């Protein structure tokens, strides 16, 4: 996945505002594959549906500290990490509380940089080589936080005509994020699903 100096942390966001395109499946499979080749991977479930958490076998009762607590409650990513059944792949779970992030952060300072700030602490702690962020099917504050913190974005895309219309909207959002929040953001690629 090029562009990652030895020993550094690379953050890849899996995003598309269209639902049902395979974001969660792509994030889980990529995380599993990276862990299988010896990388230390953290998957952040930033979708209020929490499907990545469920897909990795982390039930609702195991989600005591979630990504919501990181964004709103000032908890560290390390405090929210849950071990999965896959060696080398850990999870920061998501849950329905994430639905309220947009309203709760309102006009809070650095509201678009909550994830970036949390990742800065994790970079200093070390331990992970990749962080994958599974985004919700919308271009809301959760997705903006992910894009503002990312090195790259990976876009799952259905092989159908109307998907291209949504892709152009996502590309405009990525350009806006580059222009105002994260000039180093690159598009890692498009995954046809």
Buried (B, 14 or more C-beta within 10 A) or exposed (E): BEEBEEEEBBBBBBBBBBEEBBBBBBBBEBBBEBBEEEBBBBBBBBBBBBBBBBBBEBEEEEBEBBBBBBBBEEBBBBEBBBEBEBEBBBBBBBBEBBBEBBEBBEEEEEBBBBBBBBBEEBBEEEEBBBBBBBBBBBBBBBBBBBBBBBBBBBBBBBEEEEBEEBBEEBEEBBEEBBEEBBEEBBEBEEBEB
